[in-house]
Amino acid sequence: MIERRKGTILFTGSDASVRGSAGFSELTCGKFALRGLSQCLAREFQPQGIHVAHIIIDGTIGTPKSKEPQEDGVMDPDAIAQMYWQVHIQDRSAWTQELDLRPFSERF
């Protein structure tokens, strides 16, 4: 990526990346660290043309599309994949560093 001066590194976080919850200290520590790593790498590699982003998944991910619609509050994995792709193909004049994805019914 460095030689080509282009590429994308995407990290996946959760709501534990930005706020702690009782009983989830191990997960929260790891997700906070992953978020920090993505920020460091973005600052290090962005000037070299490499897009680094952190994507927060705040909800339950359903099964791949079938004939049955996803129930309210469950995230469609195809919709999530589409958002990852959109981050990957973004114009370098307007890169995303962090993106929160959640179903419409999720309280935050």
C-alpha positions as CSV (number, residue, x, y, z in Angstrom):
1,M,0.0,0.0,0.0
2,I,2.8,2.4,0.9
3,E,4.6,1.8,-2.4
4,R,1.3,2.3,-4.4
5,R,0.4,5.3,-2.3
6,K,-3.2,3.9,-2.0
7,G,-5.2,1.4,0.0
8,T,-7.7,1.1,2.8
9,I,-7.5,-0.3,6.3
10,L,-10.9,-0.7,8.1
11,F,-11.3,-1.5,11.7
12,T,-14.6,-2.7,13.3
13,G,-15.6,-1.5,16.7
14,S,-18.7,-1.5,18.8
15,D,-20.5,0.9,21.1
16,A,-17.9,-0.4,23.6
17,S,-15.3,1.6,21.6
18,V,-16.7,4.9,22.9
19,R,-18.4,4.1,26.2
20,G,-18.0,1.5,28.9
21,S,-20.7,-0.6,30.4
22,A,-20.8,-2.6,33.7
23,G,-19.6,-6.1,33.2
24,F,-17.9,-5.5,29.9
25,S,-14.5,-4.2,31.0
26,E,-12.5,-6.7,29.0
27,L,-14.4,-5.9,25.8
28,T,-14.3,-2.2,26.4
29,C,-10.6,-2.0,27.0
30,G,-9.9,-3.9,23.7
31,K,-12.4,-1.8,21.7
32,F,-11.0,1.5,23.1
33,A,-7.5,0.4,22.2
34,L,-8.6,-0.6,18.7
35,R,-10.2,2.9,18.2
36,G,-7.0,4.5,19.4
37,L,-4.9,2.4,17.1
38,S,-7.1,3.3,14.1
39,Q,-6.6,7.0,14.9
40,C,-2.9,6.7,15.2
41,L,-2.6,4.7,12.0
42,A,-4.9,7.2,10.2
43,R,-2.6,10.1,11.2
44,E,0.5,8.1,10.2
45,F,-0.6,6.7,6.9
46,Q,-3.1,9.3,5.5
47,P,-0.3,11.5,4.2
48,Q,0.9,8.5,2.3
49,G,-2.4,8.0,0.6
50,I,-3.7,5.1,2.8
51,H,-7.2,5.5,4.1
52,V,-7.7,4.2,7.7
53,A,-11.1,4.2,9.3
54,H,-12.9,2.9,12.3
55,I,-16.5,1.7,11.8
56,I,-18.7,1.2,14.9
57,I,-21.4,-1.5,14.6
58,D,-24.0,-0.6,17.3
59,G,-26.5,-3.4,17.0
60,T,-27.2,-7.0,16.3
61,I,-26.2,-8.3,12.9
62,G,-28.7,-10.5,11.2
63,T,-28.2,-13.3,8.8
64,P,-27.6,-12.7,5.0
65,K,-30.7,-11.8,3.0
66,S,-33.2,-14.4,2.5
67,K,-36.9,-14.4,1.7
68,E,-37.7,-13.4,5.2
69,P,-37.2,-9.7,6.1
70,Q,-34.9,-8.7,9.0
71,E,-36.8,-8.0,12.2
72,D,-36.8,-4.5,13.5
73,G,-33.5,-3.7,15.3
74,V,-31.5,-6.3,13.5
75,M,-28.9,-5.0,11.0
76,D,-28.8,-6.3,7.5
77,P,-25.2,-7.6,6.8
78,D,-25.6,-6.6,3.1
79,A,-26.3,-3.0,4.1
80,I,-23.3,-3.1,6.5
81,A,-21.1,-4.4,3.7
82,Q,-22.3,-1.7,1.4
83,M,-21.3,1.0,3.9
84,Y,-17.8,-0.6,4.2
85,W,-17.5,-0.5,0.4
86,Q,-18.6,3.1,0.4
87,V,-15.9,4.0,2.9
88,H,-13.3,2.1,0.8
89,I,-14.2,4.0,-2.5
90,Q,-14.5,7.5,-1.0
91,D,-12.8,10.3,-2.8
92,R,-9.6,11.1,-0.9
93,S,-10.7,14.8,-0.7
94,A,-13.3,13.8,1.9
95,W,-12.2,10.6,3.8
96,T,-14.2,9.3,6.8
97,Q,-12.1,8.5,9.9
98,E,-15.0,7.1,12.0
99,L,-18.5,5.9,11.1
100,D,-21.3,4.8,13.4
101,L,-23.8,2.2,12.0
102,R,-26.9,1.3,13.9
103,P,-30.5,0.2,13.1
104,F,-33.1,2.9,13.2
105,S,-34.6,1.6,16.3
106,E,-31.4,1.4,18.4
107,R,-31.4,3.8,21.4
108,F,-28.1,5.7,21.9
